[in-house]
Amino acid sequence: MSAPFSKGPSDPTVQPVPASVIEQVDAADTTLSNPKRAVVALGANLGNRLETLQGAIDALEDTPGVRVKGVSPVYETEPWGVAPDSQPSYFNAVVILKTTLPPSSLLERAHAVEEAFHRVRDERWGPRTLDVDIVAYADVVSDDPQLTLPHPRAHERAFVLAPWHDVDPDAQLPGHGPVADLLDAVTRDGVAPRADLELRLPE
């Protein structure tokens, strides 16, 4: 009398998983366990500027698939493109993220964080409660009009380069080279470190 039918390892009806499927699963796992590095610039010149920047950092940390790994010192910056004393100065900072989100999803989250702080996009160079700009995402170089990477003007802005260099002295801006060299090439006029202010890394 034969043994009861059972699907054991040697059962010919159990097909092996194709290698291509295993590779796809491995690739997905690698993506999840190997997050990309992103650099985000923050700026605020209305309301409680320091509190707003800290709130933005906390909101980014609360995003699934995002971890804040580094927070720069705070800089105070004269507004660009407007008459002197016509609006308050900015507080600026740069945060380093590790994220499994693609750039488009990270951009959506950046806009959502801005909107949570009642950002209004009504005039260029106008005052704003909060700016959240993706400066760089891994080594991606893209001219997508929705999200140009790296940020098209980051290489000439001391209020981005100075705090970024503080938090990551060896940083490279894709397509432009070392941040330290870029910072040496721009003026720091109107961009001053605020050693008396501090943003904290989310716990």
C-alpha positions in Angstrom: 0.0 0.0 0.0 1.5 3.3 -1.0 2.1 6.2 1.4 -0.5 9.0 1.6 -0.1 11.6 -1.1 1.8 14.6 0.2 3.6 17.5 -1.4 7.1 17.1 -0.2 10.3 18.8 -1.4 10.7 16.1 -4.1 7.2 16.3 -5.3 7.4 17.0 -9.1 4.2 19.1 -9.0 6.0 21.8 -6.9 7.7 24.1 -9.3 10.9 25.9 -8.3 10.6 29.7 -8.1 12.1 31.2 -11.3 15.4 32.9 -10.8 14.0 36.1 -12.3 11.3 36.3 -9.6 13.9 35.8 -6.9 16.0 38.6 -8.4 13.0 40.9 -8.4 12.3 40.2 -4.7 15.9 40.7 -3.8 16.0 44.0 -5.7 12.9 45.2 -3.9 14.4 44.2 -0.6 17.7 46.0 -1.5 15.7 49.2 -2.3 14.0 49.0 1.1 17.1 48.3 3.1 19.3 50.7 1.1 17.7 54.1 1.3 18.9 57.0 -0.8 20.5 60.1 0.6 18.6 63.4 0.0 19.5 67.0 0.9 16.6 69.4 1.8 16.9 73.1 2.3 14.5 74.9 4.8 13.8 78.6 5.0 11.3 80.7 6.9 10.8 84.5 7.3 7.4 84.9 8.8 6.1 84.1 12.2 8.2 82.1 14.7 10.9 81.2 12.2 12.9 78.8 14.4 9.8 77.0 15.6 8.6 76.6 12.0 11.9 75.1 10.9 11.9 72.6 13.8 8.3 71.7 13.0 9.3 71.0 9.4 12.1 68.8 10.5 9.8 66.9 12.8 7.2 66.5 10.0 9.8 65.1 7.6 10.9 62.6 10.3 7.2 61.6 10.8 7.0 60.7 7.1 7.0 56.9 6.4 10.2 56.0 4.4 12.1 59.1 5.6 14.6 59.5 8.4 16.4 62.7 9.3 20.1 61.9 9.7 21.6 65.4 10.0 20.5 68.9 10.9 22.7 72.0 10.1 23.2 75.1 12.2 20.8 78.0 11.6 21.8 80.9 9.3 20.1 84.2 9.1 19.8 85.5 5.5 18.7 88.8 3.9 15.9 88.2 1.5 16.8 87.9 -2.2 15.4 90.0 -5.0 13.6 92.6 -2.9 14.2 96.0 -1.5 16.2 96.2 1.7 14.1 96.0 4.9 10.9 95.4 2.9 10.4 92.0 4.6 11.9 90.1 7.5 15.2 88.1 7.2 15.1 84.4 6.7 16.2 81.6 9.0 17.8 78.9 6.8 19.0 75.3 7.5 19.8 72.1 5.6 18.8 68.6 6.6 20.2 65.3 5.4 17.7 62.6 4.9 17.8 58.9 4.2 14.7 57.9 2.3 13.1 55.0 0.4 10.7 57.4 -1.3 11.3 58.3 -5.0 12.1 61.9 -5.7 8.5 62.6 -6.9 7.0 61.3 -3.6 9.5 63.3 -1.6 8.6 66.4 -3.5 4.9 65.8 -2.7 5.8 65.4 1.0 7.8 68.6 0.9 4.8 70.5 -0.5 2.5 69.0 2.1 4.8 70.1 4.9 4.9 73.7 3.4 1.1 73.7 3.2 0.8 72.5 6.8 2.6 75.7 7.7 0.2 77.7 5.5 2.8 78.4 2.8 1.3 80.7 0.1 2.8 80.7 -3.3 1.5 84.1 -4.5 4.6 86.0 -5.6 8.1 85.3 -6.6 10.6 86.4 -3.9 7.6 87.1 -1.6 7.8 86.4 2.1 6.9 82.9 3.1 6.1 81.0 6.2 8.1 78.0 5.0 10.2 76.8 2.1 11.1 73.1 1.7 13.3 72.6 -1.3 14.9 69.3 -2.4 18.5 70.3 -3.2 19.9 66.9 -4.2 18.7 63.3 -4.3 21.5 60.7 -4.4 23.4 61.3 -7.6 20.3 62.0 -9.7 20.6 64.6 -12.4 17.3 65.4 -14.0 15.8 68.4 -15.9 12.2 67.3 -15.2 10.3 70.7 -14.9 8.4 69.4 -11.9 11.6 68.6 -10.0 14.9 69.6 -11.4 17.8 67.8 -9.7 20.0 69.0 -8.3 18.2 72.3 -7.4 19.1 74.6 -10.4 20.4 77.5 -8.2 21.8 75.6 -5.2 25.4 76.0 -6.4 25.2 79.8 -6.2 23.4 80.2 -2.9 25.4 80.6 0.2 22.3 80.2 2.4 22.2 76.6 1.0 25.9 75.9 0.7 27.0 77.2 4.0 24.7 75.2 6.3 25.1 72.1 4.0 28.9 72.3 4.3 28.5 72.6 8.1 26.5 69.4 8.4 28.5 67.5 5.7 31.9 69.0 5.0 32.7 66.4 2.3 29.4 66.9 0.4 29.2 66.9 -3.3 26.6 68.6 -5.4 25.9 66.3 -8.4 27.2 67.9 -11.6 28.9 70.8 -9.8 31.5 69.2 -7.5 32.5 69.7 -3.8 30.2 72.0 -1.8 33.3 73.4 -0.1 34.6 74.6 -3.5 31.2 76.0 -4.5 31.0 77.9 -1.2 34.4 79.4 -1.7 33.2 80.8 -5.1 30.1 82.7 -3.8 29.7 85.7 -1.6 28.5 85.1 2.0 27.3 88.7 2.3 23.9 88.8 4.1 24.3 85.2 5.2 25.2 85.0 8.9 25.5 82.0 11.2 23.3 82.2 14.3 25.2 80.3 16.9 22.6 81.3 19.6 20.0 79.2 17.8 19.8 75.4 17.5 17.6 72.9 15.7 17.5 69.4 17.1 17.6 66.1 15.5 14.2 64.3 16.0 14.5 61.6 18.7 
